[in-house]
Amino acid sequence: MSLELTLGLTLAALLFEAAFGYPSFLLARIGHPVMWIGRLIGALDRHVNRDAAAPRERRLAGVGALVVIVAASGGAGLLVQGLAMKLPLGLVLAALAGSSLLAQRSLYQFVGAVADGLETSLEEGRRAVSHIVGRDPDKLDEAGVARAAIESLAENYSDGVVAPALWMAIGGLPGAAIYKGVNTADSMIGHRDARHLYFGWASARFDDLINLPASRLSGVLIVVGALFVPGASPRRAWQAMMRDASRHRSPNAGWPEAAMAGALCIAIAGPRHYGGTLSVDGLMGEGGRYDCTPNDIRRALALYRAADAVMVALVAGLALVAWGW
């Protein structure tokens, strides 16, 4: 698929997903592409990741599993794209399929639910945030719940929106599907626990690699988006991103998180509990206000929408250039 087609596909997919999301009736009847990929990853984990194997064997098994995940995801994307493009309005059909690999609307809804929950009670806020973060919600006070929601919004803007859109623009549906497969593998097996330390190594490292461009781009989009949000500071966003991003334990998550923290003049990340274990991380937005509130979540959502609109406009502009307009 040529660049003008992949850009058109990406633009249409972004608009479809922002407007409609993933239909609930499809979710109930056939599930979601991420669920299908997850079943494959779960089967590989059960049948290939043998507890009795030596570390080197488990690492090699993990490399093999990653190859299967990439081949299956890319093959499925190529098949769907090929079939769609043979039909009338093929690009529209391909874009509808591609919209399932993006998460603009659902991310806004899940994070917004945390603000709604916190405004009801701390328990409701904890319950809502447990759907989008892996840390222990019972250890979070109101400010901790708010910070967790804002961190998840910033990180998932990169992982769930910008990265799949970027790889779709580069490689069409196969590119976005491969990205989604690798990213799902990282979330399921890319952990440092005893079972996945070696088996998930390849998936975790490859996910870090393919997220490098999107994470930096996400941070820049948030900086630009801050120009359009009252009370947000693009200057502070840029300064925090350049100063704090490298302090994050992730090579990628710090870029959008630091940009968002700086733009809103808050501080996020820092020490967090996962599975009862304290994880010490760098502070994003150092010097900002640490006692975040539900209102800060809503400010972050406004900034997210602005950054997303900037990205859609950027894709539209590139598509027009590619089409020779």
VOVEX-402336 format. One record per residue (C-alpha): residue number from 1; x, y, z; residue in three letters. Coordinates in nm, 3 decimals, decimal comma. Layout:
% residues N
k	east	north	up	r
NUM	X	Y	Z	ALA
...
% end
This chain:
% residues 325
k	east	north	up	r
1	0,000	0,000	0,000	MET
2	0,141	0,338	-0,103	SER
3	0,206	0,623	0,140	LEU
4	-0,091	0,827	0,016	GLU
5	-0,318	0,529	0,086	LEU
6	-0,173	0,449	0,428	THR
7	-0,208	0,814	0,533	LEU
8	-0,566	0,820	0,408	GLY
9	-0,634	0,494	0,588	LEU
10	-0,487	0,632	0,912	THR
11	-0,682	0,956	0,892	LEU
12	-1,012	0,777	0,831	ALA
13	-0,943	0,522	1,108	ALA
14	-0,867	0,799	1,357	LEU
15	-1,188	0,984	1,268	LEU
16	-1,400	0,669	1,283	PHE
17	-1,262	0,564	1,622	GLU
18	-1,294	0,912	1,771	ALA
19	-1,655	0,934	1,659	ALA
20	-1,780	0,582	1,729	PHE
21	-1,523	0,380	1,923	GLY
22	-1,547	0,001	1,909	TYR
23	-1,912	-0,108	1,888	PRO
24	-2,034	-0,279	2,206	SER
25	-2,239	-0,532	2,010	PHE
26	-1,923	-0,648	1,831	LEU
27	-1,738	-0,669	2,161	LEU
28	-2,016	-0,888	2,304	ALA
29	-2,042	-1,114	1,998	ARG
30	-1,690	-1,155	1,862	ILE
31	-1,463	-0,984	2,114	GLY
32	-1,187	-0,739	2,021	HIS
33	-0,863	-0,781	1,818	PRO
34	-0,657	-0,730	2,135	VAL
35	-0,850	-1,015	2,298	MET
36	-0,775	-1,241	2,000	TRP
37	-0,406	-1,156	2,016	ILE
38	-0,417	-1,211	2,392	GLY
39	-0,550	-1,564	2,347	ARG
40	-0,259	-1,648	2,116	LEU
41	-0,007	-1,501	2,361	ILE
42	-0,167	-1,687	2,651	GLY
43	-0,148	-2,016	2,460	ALA
44	0,220	-1,957	2,378	LEU
45	0,292	-1,875	2,742	ASP
46	0,122	-2,195	2,860	ARG
47	0,269	-2,433	2,605	HIS
48	0,613	-2,290	2,516	VAL
49	0,728	-2,126	2,839	ASN
50	0,833	-2,433	3,037	ARG
51	0,922	-2,379	3,403	ASP
52	1,180	-2,657	3,394	ALA
53	1,373	-2,508	3,101	ALA
54	1,705	-2,330	3,150	ALA
55	1,713	-1,949	3,123	PRO
56	1,877	-1,960	2,779	ARG
57	1,614	-2,201	2,649	GLU
58	1,332	-1,986	2,787	ARG
59	1,481	-1,677	2,625	ARG
60	1,503	-1,854	2,290	LEU
61	1,147	-1,975	2,335	ALA
62	1,043	-1,616	2,396	GLY
63	1,214	-1,506	2,074	VAL
64	1,027	-1,778	1,888	GLY
65	0,700	-1,673	2,049	ALA
66	0,761	-1,314	1,942	LEU
67	0,818	-1,426	1,582	VAL
68	0,486	-1,614	1,590	VAL
69	0,305	-1,311	1,736	ILE
70	0,451	-1,076	1,473	VAL
71	0,374	-1,319	1,188	ALA
72	0,019	-1,388	1,305	ALA
73	-0,064	-1,021	1,370	SER
74	0,094	-0,895	1,049	GLY
75	-0,058	-1,177	0,845	GLY
76	-0,404	-1,105	0,980	ALA
77	-0,365	-0,734	0,906	GLY
78	-0,242	-0,807	0,554	LEU
79	-0,532	-1,045	0,490	LEU
80	-0,798	-0,801	0,611	VAL
81	-0,642	-0,514	0,419	GLN
82	-0,613	-0,719	0,100	GLY
83	-0,974	-0,839	0,117	LEU
84	-1,108	-0,491	0,199	ALA
85	-0,924	-0,321	-0,086	MET
86	-1,080	-0,559	-0,339	LYS
87	-1,430	-0,443	-0,243	LEU
88	-1,616	-0,120	-0,327	PRO
89	-1,523	0,154	-0,079	LEU
90	-1,230	-0,066	0,019	GLY
91	-1,035	0,210	0,193	LEU
92	-1,336	0,289	0,412	VAL
93	-1,375	-0,077	0,507	LEU
94	-1,003	-0,105	0,585	ALA
95	-1,025	0,212	0,796	ALA
96	-1,319	0,069	0,992	LEU
97	-1,105	-0,238	1,067	ALA
98	-0,808	-0,017	1,151	GLY
99	-1,013	0,188	1,396	SER
100	-1,029	-0,119	1,622	SER
101	-0,652	-0,086	1,674	LEU
102	-0,683	0,268	1,814	LEU
103	-0,808	0,375	2,158	ALA
104	-0,882	0,748	2,151	GLN
105	-1,245	0,726	2,262	ARG
106	-1,211	0,439	2,511	SER
107	-0,907	0,597	2,677	LEU
108	-1,099	0,921	2,733	TYR
109	-1,395	0,728	2,875	GLN
110	-1,190	0,512	3,114	PHE
111	-0,991	0,804	3,251	VAL
112	-1,301	1,022	3,274	GLY
113	-1,465	0,749	3,481	ALA
114	-1,188	0,788	3,741	VAL
115	-1,266	1,159	3,780	ALA
116	-1,637	1,076	3,807	ASP
117	-1,564	0,807	4,065	GLY
118	-1,342	1,026	4,279	LEU
119	-1,608	1,294	4,286	GLU
120	-1,840	1,031	4,437	THR
121	-1,602	0,866	4,684	SER
122	-1,245	0,746	4,722	LEU
123	-1,359	0,384	4,688	GLU
124	-1,533	0,456	4,358	GLU
125	-1,219	0,631	4,235	GLY
126	-1,004	0,335	4,334	ARG
127	-1,243	0,096	4,161	ARG
128	-1,237	0,298	3,841	ALA
129	-0,858	0,341	3,834	VAL
130	-0,805	-0,034	3,888	SER
131	-0,928	-0,086	3,529	HIS
132	-0,645	0,117	3,377	ILE
133	-0,338	0,073	3,602	VAL
134	-0,149	-0,224	3,738	GLY
135	-0,057	-0,078	4,075	ARG
136	-0,230	-0,152	4,407	ASP
137	-0,536	0,079	4,421	PRO
138	-0,600	0,011	4,790	ASP
139	-0,274	0,191	4,875	LYS
140	-0,378	0,509	4,691	LEU
141	-0,532	0,816	4,851	ASP
142	-0,734	1,062	4,642	GLU
143	-0,423	1,238	4,511	ALA
144	-0,264	0,902	4,430	GLY
145	-0,569	0,789	4,234	VAL
146	-0,570	1,117	4,040	ALA
147	-0,197	1,090	3,963	ARG
148	-0,239	0,728	3,850	ALA
149	-0,518	0,826	3,611	ALA
150	-0,315	1,112	3,462	ILE
151	-0,006	0,893	3,424	GLU
152	-0,213	0,624	3,252	SER
153	-0,369	0,883	3,021	LEU
154	-0,030	1,017	2,915	ALA
155	0,135	0,676	2,869	GLU
156	-0,161	0,521	2,689	ASN
157	-0,192	0,822	2,460	TYR
158	0,146	0,712	2,330	SER
159	0,090	0,335	2,339	ASP
160	-0,277	0,321	2,246	GLY
161	-0,319	0,611	2,005	VAL
162	-0,003	0,767	1,864	VAL
163	0,201	0,448	1,817	ALA
164	-0,063	0,242	1,631	PRO
165	-0,151	0,548	1,420	ALA
166	0,217	0,601	1,337	LEU
167	0,272	0,240	1,236	TRP
168	-0,053	0,240	1,038	MET
169	0,068	0,546	0,847	ALA
170	0,394	0,366	0,775	ILE
171	0,274	0,011	0,709	GLY
172	-0,103	0,012	0,676	GLY
173	-0,311	-0,242	0,868	LEU
174	-0,021	-0,493	0,889	PRO
175	0,202	-0,230	1,050	GLY
176	-0,059	-0,132	1,310	ALA
177	-0,151	-0,496	1,378	ALA
178	0,211	-0,595	1,435	ILE
179	0,253	-0,306	1,673	TYR
180	-0,061	-0,403	1,862	LYS
181	0,052	-0,765	1,885	GLY
182	0,393	-0,672	2,026	VAL
183	0,248	-0,418	2,267	ASN
184	-0,005	-0,671	2,395	THR
185	0,272	-0,927	2,437	ALA
186	0,472	-0,679	2,642	ASP
187	0,173	-0,613	2,870	SER
188	0,110	-0,986	2,920	MET
189	0,454	-1,146	2,935	ILE
190	0,706	-0,859	2,935	GLY
191	0,742	-0,865	3,312	HIS
192	1,038	-0,927	3,540	ARG
193	0,868	-1,192	3,753	ASP
194	1,022	-1,538	3,780	ALA
195	0,805	-1,690	3,506	ARG
196	0,853	-1,419	3,244	HIS
197	1,197	-1,271	3,315	LEU
198	1,354	-1,470	3,028	TYR
199	1,053	-1,575	2,821	PHE
200	0,919	-1,219	2,794	GLY
201	1,257	-1,054	2,739	TRP
202	1,233	-1,036	2,359	ALA
203	0,879	-0,898	2,362	SER
204	0,966	-0,632	2,620	ALA
205	1,280	-0,518	2,439	ARG
206	1,112	-0,512	2,098	PHE
207	0,819	-0,317	2,241	ASP
208	1,065	-0,061	2,382	ASP
209	1,222	-0,030	2,038	LEU
210	0,906	0,019	1,832	ILE
211	0,766	0,267	2,084	ASN
212	1,071	0,496	2,070	LEU
213	0,946	0,724	1,789	PRO
214	0,585	0,741	1,910	ALA
215	0,676	0,826	2,269	SER
216	0,885	1,125	2,162	ARG
217	0,618	1,233	1,915	LEU
218	0,351	1,202	2,187	SER
219	0,546	1,434	2,412	GLY
220	0,580	1,693	2,136	VAL
221	0,208	1,666	2,054	LEU
222	0,124	1,733	2,419	ILE
223	0,353	2,038	2,416	VAL
224	0,177	2,172	2,105	VAL
225	-0,165	2,079	2,243	GLY
226	-0,092	2,289	2,551	ALA
227	-0,105	2,597	2,327	LEU
228	-0,481	2,544	2,293	PHE
229	-0,575	2,462	2,654	VAL
230	-0,640	2,752	2,892	PRO
231	-0,406	2,736	3,190	GLY
232	-0,169	2,485	3,030	ALA
233	0,192	2,583	2,969	SER
234	0,370	2,462	2,655	PRO
235	0,697	2,611	2,782	ARG
236	0,682	2,417	3,109	ARG
237	0,575	2,106	2,918	ALA
238	0,885	2,123	2,698	TRP
239	1,116	2,196	2,991	GLN
240	0,978	1,908	3,200	ALA
241	0,998	1,666	2,908	MET
242	1,359	1,749	2,830	MET
243	1,458	1,744	3,199	ARG
244	1,257	1,455	3,345	ASP
245	1,182	1,200	3,070	ALA
246	1,516	1,021	3,107	SER
247	1,454	0,974	3,482	ARG
248	1,161	0,741	3,418	HIS
249	1,224	0,367	3,458	ARG
250	1,071	0,320	3,111	SER
251	1,269	0,447	2,811	PRO
252	0,943	0,570	2,659	ASN
253	0,671	0,648	2,915	ALA
254	0,858	0,943	3,063	GLY
255	0,821	1,155	2,747	TRP
256	0,442	1,196	2,743	PRO
257	0,415	1,180	3,123	GLU
258	0,673	1,454	3,179	ALA
259	0,520	1,671	2,905	ALA
260	0,173	1,641	3,058	MET
261	0,298	1,705	3,410	ALA
262	0,487	2,015	3,301	GLY
263	0,197	2,148	3,097	ALA
264	-0,041	2,116	3,394	LEU
265	0,218	2,230	3,654	CYS
266	0,176	1,908	3,853	ILE
267	0,409	1,624	3,955	ALA
268	0,337	1,258	3,875	ILE
269	0,513	0,919	3,879	ALA
270	0,762	0,878	4,166	GLY
271	0,740	0,579	4,408	PRO
272	0,451	0,336	4,338	ARG
273	0,334	-0,006	4,463	HIS
274	0,290	-0,296	4,220	TYR
275	0,178	-0,632	4,356	GLY
276	0,280	-0,531	4,706	GLY
277	0,629	-0,425	4,593	THR
278	0,748	-0,063	4,604	LEU
279	0,879	0,058	4,268	SER
280	1,097	0,368	4,292	VAL
281	1,071	0,587	3,984	ASP
282	1,173	0,936	3,883	GLY
283	0,938	1,227	3,941	LEU
284	0,785	1,377	3,627	MET
285	0,720	1,750	3,654	GLY
286	0,956	1,812	3,941	GLU
287	0,855	2,120	4,135	GLY
288	0,491	2,085	4,035	GLY
289	0,196	2,023	4,267	ARG
290	0,184	1,659	4,385	TYR
291	-0,161	1,666	4,548	ASP
292	-0,361	1,609	4,229	CYS
293	-0,741	1,628	4,227	THR
294	-1,031	1,515	4,004	PRO
295	-1,016	1,859	3,844	ASN
296	-0,657	1,789	3,740	ASP
297	-0,777	1,470	3,568	ILE
298	-1,028	1,677	3,372	ARG
299	-0,756	1,929	3,281	ARG
300	-0,541	1,640	3,161	ALA
301	-0,831	1,510	2,952	LEU
302	-0,871	1,851	2,790	ALA
303	-0,500	1,852	2,709	LEU
304	-0,525	1,496	2,574	TYR
305	-0,807	1,598	2,339	ARG
306	-0,609	1,898	2,218	ALA
307	-0,296	1,688	2,155	ALA
308	-0,505	1,425	1,975	ASP
309	-0,664	1,693	1,757	ALA
310	-0,317	1,821	1,668	VAL
311	-0,217	1,467	1,566	MET
312	-0,525	1,422	1,347	VAL
313	-0,456	1,759	1,182	ALA
314	-0,095	1,654	1,125	LEU
315	-0,203	1,328	0,959	VAL
316	-0,454	1,519	0,745	ALA
317	-0,187	1,766	0,639	GLY
318	0,057	1,491	0,545	LEU
319	-0,215	1,309	0,353	ALA
320	-0,294	1,623	0,153	LEU
321	0,074	1,666	0,070	VAL
322	0,100	1,300	-0,034	ALA
323	-0,208	1,337	-0,253	TRP
324	-0,051	1,639	-0,422	GLY
325	-0,311	1,892	-0,304	TRP
% end
